[in-house]
Amino acid sequence: MMKPGRDVFEYLLRRYNLTATETAFVDDHPPNVAGAKAVGIEAVLFRNADQCRQDIAARLVSVR
């Protein structure tokens, strides 16, 4: 299994007993972000630290 395949994301959700809706994924490779999104995980494309913090704060949780 390798990113961006669905199987790796599905395996990790099962392995750690998580649901896609309670999981977040950050990566700098667009196909990996798309792979996570394909299984329903909220995913952020990392471009730089400021952008990443803003995207996470806007979509997921409060970030300090």
PQR file of N, CA, C, O and H, with PARSE charges and radii, in Angstrom:
ATOM      1  N   MET A   1       0.847  -1.183   0.000 -0.4000 1.5000
ATOM      2  CA  MET A   1       0.000   0.000   0.000 -0.0000 2.0000
ATOM      3  C   MET A   1       0.886   1.238   0.000  0.5500 1.7000
ATOM      4  O   MET A   1       1.911   1.303   0.679 -0.5500 1.4000
ATOM      5  N   MET A   2       0.460   2.197  -0.774 -0.4000 1.5000
ATOM      6  CA  MET A   2       1.185   3.465  -0.820 -0.0000 2.0000
ATOM      7  C   MET A   2       0.209   4.603  -1.096  0.5500 1.7000
ATOM      8  O   MET A   2      -0.800   4.428  -1.780 -0.5500 1.4000
ATOM      9  H   MET A   2      -0.372   2.144  -1.326  0.4000 1.0000
ATOM     10  N   LYS A   3       0.533   5.774  -0.547 -0.4000 1.5000
ATOM     11  CA  LYS A   3      -0.217   6.958  -0.916 -0.0000 2.0000
ATOM     12  C   LYS A   3      -0.003   7.176  -2.402  0.5500 1.7000
ATOM     13  O   LYS A   3       1.097   6.889  -2.874 -0.5500 1.4000
ATOM     14  H   LYS A   3       1.353   5.916   0.009  0.4000 1.0000
ATOM     15  N   PRO A   4      -0.920   7.639  -3.144 -0.5600 1.5000
ATOM     16  CA  PRO A   4      -2.225   8.173  -2.790  0.2800 2.0000
ATOM     17  C   PRO A   4      -3.364   7.158  -2.856  0.5500 1.7000
ATOM     18  O   PRO A   4      -4.530   7.552  -2.866 -0.5500 1.4000
ATOM     19  N   GLY A   5      -3.057   5.869  -2.900 -0.4000 1.5000
ATOM     20  CA  GLY A   5      -4.114   4.870  -3.016 -0.0000 2.0000
ATOM     21  C   GLY A   5      -5.087   4.880  -1.853  0.5500 1.7000
ATOM     22  O   GLY A   5      -4.697   5.091  -0.705 -0.5500 1.4000
ATOM     23  H   GLY A   5      -2.110   5.549  -2.892  0.4000 1.0000
ATOM     24  N   ARG A   6      -6.349   4.652  -2.156 -0.4000 1.5000
ATOM     25  CA  ARG A   6      -7.398   4.615  -1.128 -0.0000 2.0000
ATOM     26  C   ARG A   6      -7.091   3.584  -0.055  0.5500 1.7000
ATOM     27  O   ARG A   6      -7.382   3.785   1.124 -0.5500 1.4000
ATOM     28  H   ARG A   6      -6.666   4.481  -3.088  0.4000 1.0000
ATOM     29  N   ASP A   7      -6.493   2.466  -0.488 -0.4000 1.5000
ATOM     30  CA  ASP A   7      -6.291   1.353   0.441 -0.0000 2.0000
ATOM     31  C   ASP A   7      -5.457   1.741   1.651  0.5500 1.7000
ATOM     32  O   ASP A   7      -5.730   1.260   2.752 -0.5500 1.4000
ATOM     33  H   ASP A   7      -6.257   2.303  -1.446  0.4000 1.0000
ATOM     34  N   VAL A   8      -4.456   2.589   1.489 -0.4000 1.5000
ATOM     35  CA  VAL A   8      -3.632   2.976   2.628 -0.0000 2.0000
ATOM     36  C   VAL A   8      -4.432   3.824   3.615  0.5500 1.7000
ATOM     37  O   VAL A   8      -4.298   3.655   4.827 -0.5500 1.4000
ATOM     38  H   VAL A   8      -4.234   2.979   0.595  0.4000 1.0000
ATOM     39  N   PHE A   9      -5.247   4.715   3.117 -0.4000 1.5000
ATOM     40  CA  PHE A   9      -6.058   5.558   4.004 -0.0000 2.0000
ATOM     41  C   PHE A   9      -7.134   4.722   4.708  0.5500 1.7000
ATOM     42  O   PHE A   9      -7.377   4.900   5.901 -0.5500 1.4000
ATOM     43  H   PHE A   9      -5.357   4.853   2.132  0.4000 1.0000
ATOM     44  N   GLU A  10      -7.765   3.826   3.981 -0.4000 1.5000
ATOM     45  CA  GLU A  10      -8.777   2.951   4.583 -0.0000 2.0000
ATOM     46  C   GLU A  10      -8.150   2.048   5.639  0.5500 1.7000
ATOM     47  O   GLU A  10      -8.736   1.833   6.700 -0.5500 1.4000
ATOM     48  H   GLU A  10      -7.568   3.681   3.011  0.4000 1.0000
ATOM     49  N   TYR A  11      -6.970   1.522   5.355 -0.4000 1.5000
ATOM     50  CA  TYR A  11      -6.267   0.683   6.320 -0.0000 2.0000
ATOM     51  C   TYR A  11      -5.979   1.456   7.607  0.5500 1.7000
ATOM     52  O   TYR A  11      -6.234   0.958   8.703 -0.5500 1.4000
ATOM     53  H   TYR A  11      -6.494   1.697   4.493  0.4000 1.0000
ATOM     54  N   LEU A  12      -5.450   2.670   7.473 -0.4000 1.5000
ATOM     55  CA  LEU A  12      -5.112   3.462   8.659 -0.0000 2.0000
ATOM     56  C   LEU A  12      -6.346   3.819   9.486  0.5500 1.7000
ATOM     57  O   LEU A  12      -6.289   3.828  10.716 -0.5500 1.4000
ATOM     58  H   LEU A  12      -5.243   3.074   6.582  0.4000 1.0000
ATOM     59  N   LEU A  13      -7.454   4.113   8.816 -0.4000 1.5000
ATOM     60  CA  LEU A  13      -8.688   4.394   9.555 -0.0000 2.0000
ATOM     61  C   LEU A  13      -9.096   3.166  10.372  0.5500 1.7000
ATOM     62  O   LEU A  13      -9.450   3.283  11.545 -0.5500 1.4000
ATOM     63  H   LEU A  13      -7.500   4.106   7.818  0.4000 1.0000
ATOM     64  N   ARG A  14      -9.042   1.987   9.742 -0.4000 1.5000
ATOM     65  CA  ARG A  14      -9.391   0.749  10.461 -0.0000 2.0000
ATOM     66  C   ARG A  14      -8.389   0.455  11.571  0.5500 1.7000
ATOM     67  O   ARG A  14      -8.776   0.116  12.689 -0.5500 1.4000
ATOM     68  H   ARG A  14      -8.754   1.892   8.789  0.4000 1.0000
ATOM     69  N   ARG A  15      -7.111   0.585  11.264 -0.4000 1.5000
ATOM     70  CA  ARG A  15      -6.041   0.247  12.207 -0.0000 2.0000
ATOM     71  C   ARG A  15      -6.139   1.059  13.490  0.5500 1.7000
ATOM     72  O   ARG A  15      -5.899   0.542  14.581 -0.5500 1.4000
ATOM     73  H   ARG A  15      -6.797   0.860  10.355  0.4000 1.0000
ATOM     74  N   TYR A  16      -6.487   2.319  13.355 -0.4000 1.5000
ATOM     75  CA  TYR A  16      -6.558   3.201  14.517 -0.0000 2.0000
ATOM     76  C   TYR A  16      -7.984   3.478  14.967  0.5500 1.7000
ATOM     77  O   TYR A  16      -8.231   4.359  15.790 -0.5500 1.4000
ATOM     78  H   TYR A  16      -6.681   2.739  12.469  0.4000 1.0000
ATOM     79  N   ASN A  17      -8.918   2.711  14.413 -0.4000 1.5000
ATOM     80  CA  ASN A  17     -10.325   2.801  14.821 -0.0000 2.0000
ATOM     81  C   ASN A  17     -10.848   4.243  14.737  0.5500 1.7000
ATOM     82  O   ASN A  17     -11.437   4.765  15.684 -0.5500 1.4000
ATOM     83  H   ASN A  17      -8.718   1.995  13.744  0.4000 1.0000
ATOM     84  N   LEU A  18     -10.618   4.860  13.590 -0.4000 1.5000
ATOM     85  CA  LEU A  18     -11.058   6.232  13.351 -0.0000 2.0000
ATOM     86  C   LEU A  18     -12.106   6.252  12.255  0.5500 1.7000
ATOM     87  O   LEU A  18     -12.194   5.336  11.437 -0.5500 1.4000
ATOM     88  H   LEU A  18     -10.140   4.436  12.821  0.4000 1.0000
ATOM     89  N   THR A  19     -12.892   7.309  12.255 -0.4000 1.5000
ATOM     90  CA  THR A  19     -13.776   7.554  11.123 -0.0000 2.0000
ATOM     91  C   THR A  19     -13.139   8.657  10.284  0.5500 1.7000
ATOM     92  O   THR A  19     -12.354   9.461  10.788 -0.5500 1.4000
ATOM     93  H   THR A  19     -12.820   8.053  12.920  0.4000 1.0000
ATOM     94  N   ALA A  20     -13.478   8.685   9.029 -0.4000 1.5000
ATOM     95  CA  ALA A  20     -12.919   9.707   8.146 -0.0000 2.0000
ATOM     96  C   ALA A  20     -13.269  11.107   8.636  0.5500 1.7000
ATOM     97  O   ALA A  20     -12.468  12.033   8.502 -0.5500 1.4000
ATOM     98  H   ALA A  20     -14.115   8.032   8.620  0.4000 1.0000
ATOM     99  N   THR A  21     -14.468  11.265   9.207 -0.4000 1.5000
ATOM    100  CA  THR A  21     -14.902  12.596   9.637 -0.0000 2.0000
ATOM    101  C   THR A  21     -14.169  13.093  10.880  0.5500 1.7000
ATOM    102  O   THR A  21     -14.240  14.280  11.197 -0.5500 1.4000
ATOM    103  H   THR A  21     -15.118  10.513   9.316  0.4000 1.0000
ATOM    104  N   GLU A  22     -13.465  12.207  11.593 -0.4000 1.5000
ATOM    105  CA  GLU A  22     -12.701  12.658  12.759 -0.0000 2.0000
ATOM    106  C   GLU A  22     -11.203  12.652  12.488  0.5500 1.7000
ATOM    107  O   GLU A  22     -10.395  12.675  13.416 -0.5500 1.4000
ATOM    108  H   GLU A  22     -13.407  11.243  11.336  0.4000 1.0000
ATOM    109  N   THR A  23     -10.841  12.620  11.213 -0.4000 1.5000
ATOM    110  CA  THR A  23      -9.448  12.506  10.815 -0.0000 2.0000
ATOM    111  C   THR A  23      -9.073  13.657   9.882  0.5500 1.7000
ATOM    112  O   THR A  23      -9.868  14.088   9.047 -0.5500 1.4000
ATOM    113  H   THR A  23     -11.498  12.601  10.459  0.4000 1.0000
ATOM    114  N   ALA A  24      -7.849  14.136  10.046 -0.4000 1.5000
ATOM    115  CA  ALA A  24      -7.325  15.182   9.170 -0.0000 2.0000
ATOM    116  C   ALA A  24      -5.995  14.712   8.593  0.5500 1.7000
ATOM    117  O   ALA A  24      -5.284  13.909   9.198 -0.5500 1.4000
ATOM    118  H   ALA A  24      -7.203  13.785  10.724  0.4000 1.0000
ATOM    119  N   PHE A  25      -5.682  15.224   7.423 -0.4000 1.5000
ATOM    120  CA  PHE A  25      -4.452  14.824   6.732 -0.0000 2.0000
ATOM    121  C   PHE A  25      -3.844  16.063   6.104  0.5500 1.7000
ATOM    122  O   PHE A  25      -4.548  16.856   5.478 -0.5500 1.4000
ATOM    123  H   PHE A  25      -6.260  15.875   6.932  0.4000 1.0000
ATOM    124  N   VAL A  26      -2.529  16.235   6.268 -0.4000 1.5000
ATOM    125  CA  VAL A  26      -1.796  17.353   5.669 -0.0000 2.0000
ATOM    126  C   VAL A  26      -0.633  16.771   4.875  0.5500 1.7000
ATOM    127  O   VAL A  26       0.103  15.921   5.375 -0.5500 1.4000
ATOM    128  H   VAL A  26      -1.957  15.591   6.776  0.4000 1.0000
ATOM    129  N   ASP A  27      -0.473  17.227   3.647 -0.4000 1.5000
ATOM    130  CA  ASP A  27       0.611  16.724   2.791 -0.0000 2.0000
ATOM    131  C   ASP A  27       0.945  17.793   1.758  0.5500 1.7000
ATOM    132  O   ASP A  27       0.122  18.654   1.448 -0.5500 1.4000
ATOM    133  H   ASP A  27      -1.072  17.918   3.241  0.4000 1.0000
ATOM    134  N   ASP A  28       2.154  17.726   1.236 -0.4000 1.5000
ATOM    135  CA  ASP A  28       2.572  18.711   0.234 -0.0000 2.0000
ATOM    136  C   ASP A  28       2.477  18.171  -1.191  0.5500 1.7000
ATOM    137  O   ASP A  28       2.912  18.835  -2.132 -0.5500 1.4000
ATOM    138  H   ASP A  28       2.823  17.027   1.489  0.4000 1.0000
ATOM    139  N   HIS A  29       1.920  16.990  -1.359 -0.4000 1.5000
ATOM    140  CA  HIS A  29       1.798  16.371  -2.679 -0.0000 2.0000
ATOM    141  C   HIS A  29       0.315  16.265  -3.047  0.5500 1.7000
ATOM    142  O   HIS A  29      -0.415  15.483  -2.438 -0.5500 1.4000
ATOM    143  H   HIS A  29       1.567  16.450  -0.594  0.4000 1.0000
ATOM    144  N   PRO A  30      -0.136  17.040  -4.031 -0.5600 1.5000
ATOM    145  CA  PRO A  30      -1.575  17.077  -4.354  0.2800 2.0000
ATOM    146  C   PRO A  30      -2.241  15.707  -4.550  0.5500 1.7000
ATOM    147  O   PRO A  30      -3.371  15.532  -4.093 -0.5500 1.4000
ATOM    148  N   PRO A  31      -1.606  14.735  -5.200 -0.5600 1.5000
ATOM    149  CA  PRO A  31      -2.284  13.436  -5.319  0.2800 2.0000
ATOM    150  C   PRO A  31      -2.535  12.755  -3.972  0.5500 1.7000
ATOM    151  O   PRO A  31      -3.531  12.047  -3.820 -0.5500 1.4000
ATOM    152  N   ASN A  32      -1.655  12.955  -2.999 -0.4000 1.5000
ATOM    153  CA  ASN A  32      -1.877  12.373  -1.676 -0.0000 2.0000
ATOM    154  C   ASN A  32      -3.070  13.020  -0.978  0.5500 1.7000
ATOM    155  O   ASN A  32      -3.858  12.344  -0.318 -0.5500 1.4000
ATOM    156  H   ASN A  32      -0.846  13.529  -3.122  0.4000 1.0000
ATOM    157  N   VAL A  33      -3.191  14.327  -1.129 -0.4000 1.5000
ATOM    158  CA  VAL A  33      -4.331  15.050  -0.564 -0.0000 2.0000
ATOM    159  C   VAL A  33      -5.627  14.550  -1.217  0.5500 1.7000
ATOM    160  O   VAL A  33      -6.630  14.329  -0.539 -0.5500 1.4000
ATOM    161  H   VAL A  33      -2.550  14.877  -1.665  0.4000 1.0000
ATOM    162  N   ALA A  34      -5.589  14.379  -2.523 -0.4000 1.5000
ATOM    163  CA  ALA A  34      -6.763  13.869  -3.240 -0.0000 2.0000
ATOM    164  C   ALA A  34      -7.112  12.458  -2.785  0.5500 1.7000
ATOM    165  O   ALA A  34      -8.292  12.127  -2.664 -0.5500 1.4000
ATOM    166  H   ALA A  34      -4.774  14.559  -3.074  0.4000 1.0000
ATOM    167  N   GLY A  35      -6.117  11.626  -2.531 -0.4000 1.5000
ATOM    168  CA  GLY A  35      -6.373  10.268  -2.054 -0.0000 2.0000
ATOM    169  C   GLY A  35      -7.079  10.255  -0.711  0.5500 1.7000
ATOM    170  O   GLY A  35      -8.008   9.474  -0.501 -0.5500 1.4000
ATOM    171  H   GLY A  35      -5.158  11.894  -2.629  0.4000 1.0000
ATOM    172  N   ALA A  36      -6.645  11.112   0.198 -0.4000 1.5000
ATOM    173  CA  ALA A  36      -7.296  11.209   1.508 -0.0000 2.0000
ATOM    174  C   ALA A  36      -8.731  11.700   1.356  0.5500 1.7000
ATOM    175  O   ALA A  36      -9.646  11.166   1.982 -0.5500 1.4000
ATOM    176  H   ALA A  36      -5.891  11.746   0.028  0.4000 1.0000
ATOM    177  N   LYS A  37      -8.921  12.707   0.533 -0.4000 1.5000
ATOM    178  CA  LYS A  37     -10.261  13.245   0.314 -0.0000 2.0000
ATOM    179  C   LYS A  37     -11.187  12.203  -0.303  0.5500 1.7000
ATOM    180  O   LYS A  37     -12.390  12.212  -0.044 -0.5500 1.4000
ATOM    181  H   LYS A  37      -8.178  13.142   0.024  0.4000 1.0000
ATOM    182  N   ALA A  38     -10.637  11.304  -1.118 -0.4000 1.5000
ATOM    183  CA  ALA A  38     -11.447  10.280  -1.779 -0.0000 2.0000
ATOM    184  C   ALA A  38     -12.109   9.336  -0.792  0.5500 1.7000
ATOM    185  O   ALA A  38     -13.133   8.730  -1.110 -0.5500 1.4000
ATOM    186  H   ALA A  38      -9.659  11.296  -1.330  0.4000 1.0000
ATOM    187  N   VAL A  39     -11.540   9.199   0.411 -0.4000 1.5000
ATOM    188  CA  VAL A  39     -12.167   8.341   1.424 -0.0000 2.0000
ATOM    189  C   VAL A  39     -12.892   9.161   2.482  0.5500 1.7000
ATOM    190  O   VAL A  39     -13.344   8.616   3.488 -0.5500 1.4000
ATOM    191  H   VAL A  39     -10.709   9.691   0.670  0.4000 1.0000
ATOM    192  N   GLY A  40     -13.007  10.477   2.260 -0.4000 1.5000
ATOM    193  CA  GLY A  40     -13.784  11.327   3.158 -0.0000 2.0000
ATOM    194  C   GLY A  40     -12.994  12.012   4.254  0.5500 1.7000
ATOM    195  O   GLY A  40     -13.580  12.619   5.150 -0.5500 1.4000
ATOM    196  H   GLY A  40     -12.640  10.920   1.442  0.4000 1.0000
ATOM    197  N   ILE A  41     -11.683  11.925   4.202 -0.4000 1.5000
ATOM    198  CA  ILE A  41     -10.837  12.595   5.198 -0.0000 2.0000
ATOM    199  C   ILE A  41     -10.674  14.058   4.796  0.5500 1.7000
ATOM    200  O   ILE A  41     -10.453  14.362   3.623 -0.5500 1.4000
ATOM    201  H   ILE A  41     -11.206  11.432   3.475  0.4000 1.0000
ATOM    202  N   GLU A  42     -10.782  14.955   5.759 -0.4000 1.5000
ATOM    203  CA  GLU A  42     -10.507  16.374   5.495 -0.0000 2.0000
ATOM    204  C   GLU A  42      -9.013  16.510   5.292  0.5500 1.7000
ATOM    205  O   GLU A  42      -8.230  16.140   6.166 -0.5500 1.4000
ATOM    206  H   GLU A  42     -10.962  14.708   6.711  0.4000 1.0000
ATOM    207  N   ALA A  43      -8.614  17.034   4.153 -0.4000 1.5000
ATOM    208  CA  ALA A  43      -7.192  17.091   3.821 -0.0000 2.0000
ATOM    209  C   ALA A  43      -6.794  18.494   3.393  0.5500 1.7000
ATOM    210  O   ALA A  43      -7.561  19.208   2.748 -0.5500 1.4000
ATOM    211  H   ALA A  43      -9.250  17.334   3.443  0.4000 1.0000
ATOM    212  N   VAL A  44      -5.573  18.874   3.768 -0.4000 1.5000
ATOM    213  CA  VAL A  44      -5.034  20.197   3.476 -0.0000 2.0000
ATOM    214  C   VAL A  44      -3.739  20.026   2.681  0.5500 1.7000
ATOM    215  O   VAL A  44      -2.872  19.232   3.045 -0.5500 1.4000
ATOM    216  H   VAL A  44      -4.949  18.294   4.293  0.4000 1.0000
ATOM    217  N   LEU A  45      -3.628  20.773   1.609 -0.4000 1.5000
ATOM    218  CA  LEU A  45      -2.394  20.797   0.835 -0.0000 2.0000
ATOM    219  C   LEU A  45      -1.434  21.797   1.478  0.5500 1.7000
ATOM    220  O   LEU A  45      -1.738  22.986   1.571 -0.5500 1.4000
ATOM    221  H   LEU A  45      -4.332  21.418   1.313  0.4000 1.0000
ATOM    222  N   PHE A  46      -0.283  21.312   1.918 -0.4000 1.5000
ATOM    223  CA  PHE A  46       0.711  22.164   2.558 -0.0000 2.0000
ATOM    224  C   PHE A  46       1.524  22.896   1.494  0.5500 1.7000
ATOM    225  O   PHE A  46       2.123  22.276   0.615 -0.5500 1.4000
ATOM    226  H   PHE A  46      -0.036  20.346   1.842  0.4000 1.0000
ATOM    227  N   ARG A  47       1.534  24.231   1.589 -0.4000 1.5000
ATOM    228  CA  ARG A  47       2.379  25.043   0.725 -0.0000 2.0000
ATOM    229  C   ARG A  47       3.412  25.809   1.562  0.5500 1.7000
ATOM    230  O   ARG A  47       4.568  25.955   1.163 -0.5500 1.4000
ATOM    231  H   ARG A  47       1.047  24.735   2.303  0.4000 1.0000
ATOM    232  N   ASN A  48       2.975  26.289   2.718 -0.4000 1.5000
ATOM    233  CA  ASN A  48       3.874  26.933   3.672 -0.0000 2.0000
ATOM    234  C   ASN A  48       3.172  26.934   5.029  0.5500 1.7000
ATOM    235  O   ASN A  48       1.973  26.672   5.114 -0.5500 1.4000
ATOM    236  H   ASN A  48       2.036  26.170   3.041  0.4000 1.0000
ATOM    237  N   ALA A  49       3.922  27.229   6.081 -0.4000 1.5000
ATOM    238  CA  ALA A  49       3.378  27.115   7.438 -0.0000 2.0000
ATOM    239  C   ALA A  49       2.189  28.047   7.674  0.5500 1.7000
ATOM    240  O   ALA A  49       1.193  27.635   8.269 -0.5500 1.4000
ATOM    241  H   ALA A  49       4.897  27.443   6.011  0.4000 1.0000
ATOM    242  N   ASP A  50       2.280  29.289   7.219 -0.4000 1.5000
ATOM    243  CA  ASP A  50       1.182  30.238   7.442 -0.0000 2.0000
ATOM    244  C   ASP A  50      -0.096  29.780   6.737  0.5500 1.7000
ATOM    245  O   ASP A  50      -1.177  29.799   7.324 -0.5500 1.4000
ATOM    246  H   ASP A  50       3.089  29.623   6.735  0.4000 1.0000
ATOM    247  N   GLN A  51       0.037  29.375   5.488 -0.4000 1.5000
ATOM    248  CA  GLN A  51      -1.129  28.900   4.729 -0.0000 2.0000
ATOM    249  C   GLN A  51      -1.726  27.673   5.396  0.5500 1.7000
ATOM    250  O   GLN A  51      -2.946  27.546   5.492 -0.5500 1.4000
ATOM    251  H   GLN A  51       0.915  29.360   5.011  0.4000 1.0000
ATOM    252  N   CYS A  52      -0.870  26.768   5.859 -0.4000 1.5000
ATOM    253  CA  CYS A  52      -1.351  25.535   6.482 -0.0000 2.0000
ATOM    254  C   CYS A  52      -2.138  25.845   7.756  0.5500 1.7000
ATOM    255  O   CYS A  52      -3.219  25.296   7.971 -0.5500 1.4000
ATOM    256  H   CYS A  52       0.121  26.871   5.782  0.4000 1.0000
ATOM    257  N   ARG A  53      -1.597  26.718   8.592 -0.4000 1.5000
ATOM    258  CA  ARG A  53      -2.308  27.112   9.822 -0.0000 2.0000
ATOM    259  C   ARG A  53      -3.664  27.732   9.490  0.5500 1.7000
ATOM    260  O   ARG A  53      -4.665  27.429  10.138 -0.5500 1.4000
ATOM    261  H   ARG A  53      -0.719  27.163   8.418  0.4000 1.0000
ATOM    262  N   GLN A  54      -3.693  28.595   8.486 -0.4000 1.5000
ATOM    263  CA  GLN A  54      -4.949  29.244   8.103 -0.0000 2.0000
ATOM    264  C   GLN A  54      -5.965  28.225   7.584  0.5500 1.7000
ATOM    265  O   GLN A  54      -7.140  28.276   7.946 -0.5500 1.4000
ATOM    266  H   GLN A  54      -2.879  28.841   7.960  0.4000 1.0000
ATOM    267  N   ASP A  55      -5.512  27.308   6.744 -0.4000 1.5000
ATOM    268  CA  ASP A  55      -6.428  26.292   6.212 -0.0000 2.0000
ATOM    269  C   ASP A  55      -6.965  25.390   7.313  0.5500 1.7000
ATOM    270  O   ASP A  55      -8.152  25.065   7.333 -0.5500 1.4000
ATOM    271  H   ASP A  55      -4.557  27.266   6.451  0.4000 1.0000
ATOM    272  N   ILE A  56      -6.099  24.989   8.219 -0.4000 1.5000
ATOM    273  CA  ILE A  56      -6.539  24.132   9.317 -0.0000 2.0000
ATOM    274  C   ILE A  56      -7.516  24.888  10.205  0.5500 1.7000
ATOM    275  O   ILE A  56      -8.554  24.349  10.587 -0.5500 1.4000
ATOM    276  H   ILE A  56      -5.134  25.252   8.203  0.4000 1.0000
ATOM    277  N   ALA A  57      -7.194  26.124  10.532 -0.4000 1.5000
ATOM    278  CA  ALA A  57      -8.079  26.918  11.386 -0.0000 2.0000
ATOM    279  C   ALA A  57      -9.438  27.126  10.721  0.5500 1.7000
ATOM    280  O   ALA A  57     -10.472  27.078  11.388 -0.5500 1.4000
ATOM    281  H   ALA A  57      -6.350  26.562  10.222  0.4000 1.0000
ATOM    282  N   ALA A  58      -9.439  27.352   9.434 -0.4000 1.5000
ATOM    283  CA  ALA A  58     -10.693  27.608   8.714 -0.0000 2.0000
ATOM    284  C   ALA A  58     -11.542  26.350   8.585  0.5500 1.7000
ATOM    285  O   ALA A  58     -12.770  26.433   8.627 -0.5500 1.4000
ATOM    286  H   ALA A  58      -8.600  27.391   8.891  0.4000 1.0000
ATOM    287  N   ARG A  59     -10.925  25.204   8.430 -0.4000 1.5000
ATOM    288  CA  ARG A  59     -11.669  23.980   8.157 -0.0000 2.0000
ATOM    289  C   ARG A  59     -11.812  23.020   9.303  0.5500 1.7000
ATOM    290  O   ARG A  59     -12.795  22.282   9.381 -0.5500 1.4000
ATOM    291  H   ARG A  59      -9.928  25.137   8.395  0.4000 1.0000
ATOM    292  N   LEU A  60     -10.843  23.017  10.198 -0.4000 1.5000
ATOM    293  CA  LEU A  60     -10.789  21.909  11.153 -0.0000 2.0000
ATOM    294  C   LEU A  60     -10.952  22.345  12.591  0.5500 1.7000
ATOM    295  O   LEU A  60     -12.021  22.187  13.180 -0.5500 1.4000
ATOM    296  H   LEU A  60     -10.045  23.616  10.135  0.4000 1.0000
ATOM    297  N   VAL A  61      -9.883  22.899  13.160 -0.4000 1.5000
ATOM    298  CA  VAL A  61      -9.862  23.230  14.580 -0.0000 2.0000
ATOM    299  C   VAL A  61      -9.114  24.538  14.785  0.5500 1.7000
ATOM    300  O   VAL A  61      -8.480  25.061  13.869 -0.5500 1.4000
ATOM    301  H   VAL A  61      -9.015  23.028  12.681  0.4000 1.0000
ATOM    302  N   SER A  62      -9.198  25.043  15.976 -0.4000 1.5000
ATOM    303  CA  SER A  62      -8.445  26.245  16.311 -0.0000 2.0000
ATOM    304  C   SER A  62      -6.964  25.890  16.445  0.5500 1.7000
ATOM    305  O   SER A  62      -6.613  24.917  17.113 -0.5500 1.4000
ATOM    306  H   SER A  62      -9.713  24.618  16.720  0.4000 1.0000
ATOM    307  N   VAL A  63      -6.106  26.673  15.815 -0.4000 1.5000
ATOM    308  CA  VAL A  63      -4.667  26.433  15.847 -0.0000 2.0000
ATOM    309  C   VAL A  63      -3.991  27.649  16.455  0.5500 1.7000
ATOM    310  O   VAL A  63      -4.304  28.785  16.099 -0.5500 1.4000
ATOM    311  H   VAL A  63      -6.391  27.463  15.272  0.4000 1.0000
ATOM    312  N   ARG A  64      -3.080  27.414  17.357 -0.4000 1.5000
ATOM    313  CA  ARG A  64      -2.349  28.526  17.989 -0.0000 2.0000
ATOM    314  C   ARG A  64      -1.160  28.908  17.179  0.5500 1.7000
ATOM    315  O   ARG A  64      -0.426  29.822  17.554 -0.5500 1.4000
ATOM    316  H   ARG A  64      -2.826  26.491  17.646  0.4000 1.0000
TER
END
